């Protein structure tokens, strides 16, 4: 499907931080470069809102990562990790992200979802059919729901250029539609999620933020 991307297009970006974090960790054993992901997602258009959804830890030491995202214009929506009596943990922002995207849609031409979660297919269809928005999805193709790929108007596969979209990536880049930019723009902002930002990781990995300009 042919889509329209022009500088005056009003764009809203909604980031499923936890989904991208686990995809990057499980596939590449690396961390997401949210600065480059955001830059290529927006693609020179008019960014109205960028919002990331994350879970806080008791230590609060992930604050540096949240501050770094704020510096590149990303609003944080945070909630505490719920730990139940049996030891089970819950950290789910799906409903909150969906409500925010629907609420913002009247003021947007395009909604960009940074997630590979197939649970967002109904949201994509609602925004397309009732919100009148172009909906784009950005995620790692290998961990993205096929139904989500089929539902979206455009899909940016971060697997196409892992060197650009990951921190501490040690494998060869396979290239993709962003590969030329990755070699020419030396001032890209690089923000990586600390390994504990998903609330279940080793405290020694807290607050890893690299290359913020």
Secondary structure by P-SEA (a helix, b strand, c coil): cbbbbcccbbbbbbbaaaaaaaaaaacccbbbaaaaaaaaaaccccccbbbbbbcccccccaaaaaaaaaaabbbbbbbcccccccbbbbbbaaaaaaaaaaaacccccbbbbccccccaaaaaaaaaaccccbbbbbcccccccaaaaaaccbbbbccccccccccccccccccccaaaaaacccccbbbbccccccccccccccccccccc
